[in-house]
Amino acid sequence: MPSPFLLFAFMMNVPGHLSAGLWRHPQDQAHRYTELDYWTTLARQLDTAGFDALFIADALGQLDVWQGKPDAALRLAAQMPVNDPLLLVSAMAAVTQHLGFGITVSATYEHPYLLARKFTTLDHLTRGRIAWNVVTSMLDSAARNLGLTRQLPHDERYDRAQEFLDVTAKLWEGSWEEDAVSRDKANSLYSDPQKVHAIQHYGRWYQVPDAHLSEPSPQRTPVLFQAGTSARGAQFAARNAEVIFLGGVTAQAIASDIQRIRQLAVAEGRDPASLRFVTAITVITAEDDAAARAKLEDYQQYISEEAALALFSAWTGIDWSQEDPDMPLAFRETDACRSALASLTRIDDQKRWTLREAARYIGIGGLHPLLVGGGETIADRLDQFAAESGVDGFNLGWAISPGSFNDFIAWVMPVLRQRGRVRPQPAQPLTLRERLTGQPRLAADHPATRFRRP
C-alpha cells in the first residue's frame, strides 16, 4: 500500500483568501469568518474526515501595492480585512481530538520571548497539536505600521529570523529541565528553581537573559513549518523546518526545489529524508468529471481579475497596474515574495505567462495547481503529482468555503482512504509531531537540540 498523504486544509482568517472574487458566489460562507461557529464547525469536519492539520496563513499589512493604495483589496476582499489566526486555536482544539493547527506568525514583527509563551500555551491547550509556520513577512505596509519606515531587505529578514529561532529554541528546549516541575504539595515545591535556567542570550537583534516563562509543553517546540524557496529562504528551511510548503505551477518545478532543499539539509547536518514537503492545491470536484467541470465554469463567472492582480502585486512587490497586460512576465529581484514571480517566470519553462493570463490563473487557487474532476480523477492526479514531484502531501485550498472542503470530503476522501492515502485515526490522539514525523520531539539532528540540557 502507498504511504498516507499529509493532508492539510489551507485557510486564512479573511472573507477572501486565494480565489479572487469568489466571496460573491451565493454558496460561499467565508463572510462568516468573524463567527466562532464557522471555525469550530469546519474543524470538526476536518477532524472527522481524517485531515492531519488546518493550516492558517496570515498577513500583517494592507495589500496596497496595486495602484499604490489598498482600495482594490478592500473593495474586492483580496485578503482584507484580516483577523488574527492564533486566537482561533483554543476553540477549535476544544471540539477536536486529532486535528493539528499550523499557524502563521511573522518572526520580523513578534518578539521571541513573548511568542515562545504563546506557542507553549497553545501546545498545552491542544495537547501537543500546534505548529508554527515561520515567515518573515513581505509587505512594506506591515513595516510602516510596526515601527519601521520600510521592511528589512529580503535576506536580512532571514538573518533576523534565524536569531529569533535560536532564542525560542533556547527557551523551549533548554530553559526548563524535564523534571523541573514536580507539583509536590507535601513539600510546597511546584517547580524546582535549580532546574529552571536563564538562557543568557545576547545577540545582534535580541537580548533575552532570563528563563522561559512557561513550563514545558507536550512537544516543547511546536512543529516547525516554513515556506521559503528563494536562495536564502531555502537555506533557512533546510536548517530549521520539519515541514516545508512549496509553491509552483508544475510538479517538475517542485521536484527541483525538493532536491535543492534536501541537499542543503545535508550541508546543515540533517537527515534529508526527515524533511516533509507539502504543496498547495485547489480542487474542484463533484460526483463525476462533467459535474466538476460545470462547477468550475460556474465559479469562473465570479473571478475578479482586479482582485487577482491586487494579490499578485502584494506577493511580488510590483505594481502591475503600470504594466502592459499582454507582455510576457520577466523575473525581477524584489524584497517581497521572490518565489511568487519565479513560479511563473523562471520555474515553468513550458510557458511564458502574460500578466493577463496570470490574473486569470490566479483567480481560483492563486499560484498553485488547480485540479478539476470526480473523486477517482482527483485521486489519480494527486497520486501522479506526488510521484512526479516527490511531495509528501497537499495543502488544500478553497474556491468557496466551506463548500470546497465539503466536496473534497464527500468525493475524494473515500477514494484516498480506499487507496491507503488517508492516515487511520489512532485509538489515542497523537501529538502533531508524532502524527507528521513519527517523533515525539525535535529530531536529534535538528540544530535547535544543541540547546537541550543533558
N, C-alpha and C positions, 0 to 999 in steps of 0.2 A: 504494500500500500504506500502511496506517496505520503510525504510529511504534511501535517496540517499547516495551512497558511496562518500567518499572523493577520488577523482581521481587525482593523480599526475603523471607527466611524469618524469622519472629518467634519468638524463644526467650527463655528465662531459665534461669539455672543453678540450677534447682529441680525438684522432683518434680511440682509443680502450678503452672501459670502462670495462664492466663486462663479455663480451663474448670474450674469449681469442682466438685471431687469426682470428676472423671473419671480420676484416677490409679487408682481402684479397678477400672476396666474391665480385663477379663482380657487384652486385647491391648495395653494401654498399657505402654510400656517406660521411661517417664520416671524411674522409680525408679533407673535406671542412670545418672543424671546425674553421679554421682561416678566413673564409669568413663571413661577417656580414649577407649576404642574407641567408645563411644556417640557422642561428638562427632566423632571423625575419620570414622566411617562416614557420619554424616549430612552432613558437609562434602563428602565425595567425591560423594555422591548429588546434592547441590545443584549442585556444580561441573559434573558431567557433564550434568545436566539443563538447565543454562543460566541458573540463578539469578544475579542480579547480586551479592547480598550476603546474609550471615547477620547479622541484627541481634539483639543480645542486650541485653535490659533488665536492670535491677539495682535493688536497694533496700538501704539500709544500716541498717535498724532493724526490730525486730519489728512485726508488724501487731497492735497491741494497743488499737485504738480501740473495736472491738466489745466491749461489756460491760466496757470498761476494762481488758482483760487479753489476753494473746496465746494463751490456751488453745484457742480455736476454730481459729485459724490453724495452730497446732502440730498439733492433733489431726486436722485435715482437710487438711493440706498446702496451705494457701492461701498460696502463695509463701513458704513456710517448710518446712524450712530452705533457706538460700540461700548459694551459694558465689560466689567472685569470678569474673567473666567474663573479665577480662584475661588470666588465666593459661591460658586455653584456646587462645588465638590461635596461638601458635607451632606447636603440634602440628597444628592444622587447616591452617595455611598450608603445612606441610611435605608434606601429602598432596593439595594442590590447586594449580591453576595460575591460575585466573581469578577465583574467588570472593573477594569482598571481605568485610570484617569490621567491622561497626559496633558499637562497644562503648560502653555507657552508663557514664559516670563523673560523679560529682557535683562541681561547682565549689565547693560550700559546704564540703565536708569533705576536699578534697585541697589540695595546695599547688602553685601553678603551676610553680615551679622543678623540683619532683620529677616532676609529671605530664608536663611537656614532655619530659623524658628518657625516660619510659616509652613515650610515643607515638612519639618518634623511633626508639627501639629497635625497636618493632613495625613501624614503617614500613620500616626497613631489612630486617628479617627476613621480612616479607611481600612485599618488593619493591614497596612502594607500594600495598598493598591494605587500608589501615586507615582507619577513620573514627571520629570521636569524637561520640557523642550527648551533647550538653551538657545536663545537668539541674541543678536547684538543690535537689532533694530536698524531701519534703513530710511526713516523719514526725517527730513530737516524740521518738519513741524513738531515732531516729538522733542527734538533737541531744543528748539526755541522755547518750549513751554516747561522744560525740565532742567533749566539752569545753564544751557549752552547757547551760544549765538548760532551755531550750526552743528550738525553731527560730526563726531570724530571721523577722521579718514578711515576707510574700509579696514585696512589691515591693523590699524591701531586699535580699533574696536575689539578685534580678536585678541590682541595682546592684553588689553584690559580684562576681557572675559576670561582669559587663562588665569590671571591672578585671582579673579573673582572665584573661579572654581577651586583654585588651590586653597583659598580661605575657607570656603564651605566644606571642602574635604577635611581640613584640619578640625573644623567644628563637628562635623558629622562622624568622622572616623576616629579621631584621636583625642578628643577632649574628655569624653567620659569613658572610663573603663567598663567592660562588660558587666562586672558585678558591683558597679558603683552604687546602684540603687538596691537597698536591702529591705526597705519598708519594715524595719524591725521595731515594732511597737513596744516590746518589752524593754528595749534599751534606748528608746527615744532616738532611733537612728533611721532616718529615711534615706539620705544619701551620704555616703562616706566622703568627706571633703578631701581626704588623701587620694581619692581615686577620680577626682574631677580636676582637670588640668587646664590652665591658661594656655592659649595657643601661641602667644607672643609673636604675632605676625606683624612685621613692619616692611611694607613693600612700596613700590612706586605709586600705586593707586590707593591702597588701603592700609590702615593701621588698626589692627584688631588684637589687643593684648590679652583679653580675658577669655574665660571659658564659654562654651556654648550654654545658652540659657535653658535648653530643654534636655530632658533625659532621653536616652537612645530609643528610637522607634523600631518597629519590626524590620525595616530594610536599612536603617541608619541613613544611608544615602538613597534618595529616590532614584528610580531608574532614569538614566540619562539619555534623552533624545537630542538629536541635532540634525540640522538640515542644510548646512552649507556645502556647496560643491565648487566654489571658487578655489583658487590655489590655496589661499590662506584658510578658507572655510573647510576644505577637505583635510588639511593638516590638523586643524582643531578637532574635527570629527574623529579622525583616526586616533588621536591621543585620548579623547575623553568619552566619546559616545558609545553606548551599548546598542542603541537602535538608531539607524540613520535613515532619514527621509530623503528620497531622491525624486527630482522632477525631470521631465524630459518627454519629448514627443514620441520617441521611438524606444523600443526595447534595446536596440544596439547601443544607443547613447547611454542608457542606464547601465548596461553591462560594462561599458568603458569606465564609467565613474566607479562602479563597484570594484573593478580590478585595480584602479588607481588608488582608492582608499585602502583596500586590503594591503597593497604594497607599502603604503605609508604607515599602516598599523604595525607591520613587521619592523619598520625602522624605529617605531616607538616602543618596541619590546613587547608588543601584544600579540596574542594568538589571532591571526586574521580570521580564522573560522568562527571566533566567538562573536564577531560583529553581526548584527541582524540588519537587513536592508528592506525597506518598505517604500513603495511608490504610491502616489495619489492617483486615483482613477475616479471617473464618474460613470455610473452605469444607468442606462435607461432600459428597463426590462418589463416584460408583461407575459401573458400566457403563451405567446409564440412570437416568432420573429416579426411577422406582419404587424401584430398589435404593438410591438415595441417601436417599430419604425413609425407607425401612426402617432404614437405618443411623442416621439422626437419631433415630428412635424408640428404637432400641437405646441410643444414647448418653444420651438424656434420662432413662433409668432411673437413671443414675448421678449426676445433678446433685445437689449438696448446696446447698440454699438458704442454710443457715447459713454455709457457706464463701463463697458469693457475697456475703452481707451483711458478712462479715468483710473481704472485699476492698473492697466499696463504702464501708464505714466508714473504712478506711485511706485510700482515694483522696480522699474528701471531707472527712476530719477530723471527721466527725459520728458519734456513737454511735447508730446506727439501732435498737439494741435497745430504746431508750426511746420509740420512735415507734409510732404506730398503723399497722400494715402495709397498711391499706386506705385511708388518706388520700392524696390527691394530693401528690406531691412539690413543694416550692417551693424556689426558689434561695435560698441564703444565702452571704454572704461568709465565707470561712474562709481560714486560712493554709495549707491543703493544696492539692490539685489542683482549682482552681476550674472548669476545663473539664469535669471528670468529672460534676459535678452539672449544669452548664449544658447538657451534651449531652442531658440528659433533660428539663430544665425550661424552659430559655429557647430552645433552638435548634429543637427539634422541635415546631412549633406545631400539628401534626396530632394530637397525642396528649397526654393528661395522665396521666402514669405514677403508679401507686401503688408503694409500696415492695415489695409482694408481686410485682407484675408486673416490677419492675426486677430483683429477685432471680432470677426465672425466666429473664429475658432474659440477665442476666449469666452464667448457668450455663454457657453454651457460647459462648466468644469474648469475654467481657467486655462492654464498652460499644460494641463495633464491629459492623458489619453481618455477618450470618450468611447465607451463600449455600448453597443445597441443590439438587443436580441432577446430571445426567450431564455429560459433558465439553462438549458443544455448548451445553447450557443455561447452564453456568457461564461459558463464554467469551462468550456473548451478554450475560449480566448484567454481566460485567466491562466489556465494550465500552460498554454502556449507562451504567453507573455512571461510567466515565471521561468519557463525552460530557456527562453531566448535571452532574458535579461539577468537571471540569477537572483532575483528578489526573493525574499522570504515571505512576503505578503503584501497586503494592499491597504491603503488608507482611503476609505470610500467616501467620496464627496456626494453632494446632492444637487439635483436640479430644482426640485421643490422639496420642502420639508414639512412634515416627516415622510411624505409620500415616497420619495426615492428610497429611503431606508425600509419602509414597509414593503415596497415592491421587491427589493433585494431579498428581504427575509422570506417573502412568500414564494418567489420563483427561483431564486438562485441558491439560497442556503440549503434547501433539501438535496439538490444535486451535489453540491460541495460536500455535504455530510455523507452522502452515499459513496462518494469517491475518497473519503478519508481526509478531506481537506479542512474539516472543522474540528477543532480540539474538543474532545469529550470533557464535559464538566466533571471535575474531581468530586469525590464524596465530601472532602473537606476543602474549603476555599484555600487557595494558594496566595502568596504574595504575588504582585505583578512581576517582579524579577524572576521568581520561580516559574511562573507561567510562561514568560517570554524567553528566558535563557536557561532555565533549569538550575539556577544558582540562588541560594538564599541571600547572599551578599555580593558585593562587587567581586569580580574575579580577581585572583591573586596577582595577575599581571597588569591590572589596571593601575595607572600611576597614582591614583588617589590613595591606594592601600599603603603607600610608603609612610603615610601619616598615622597608621594604626599603631597602637601600643602593644608590645609583646604580652 
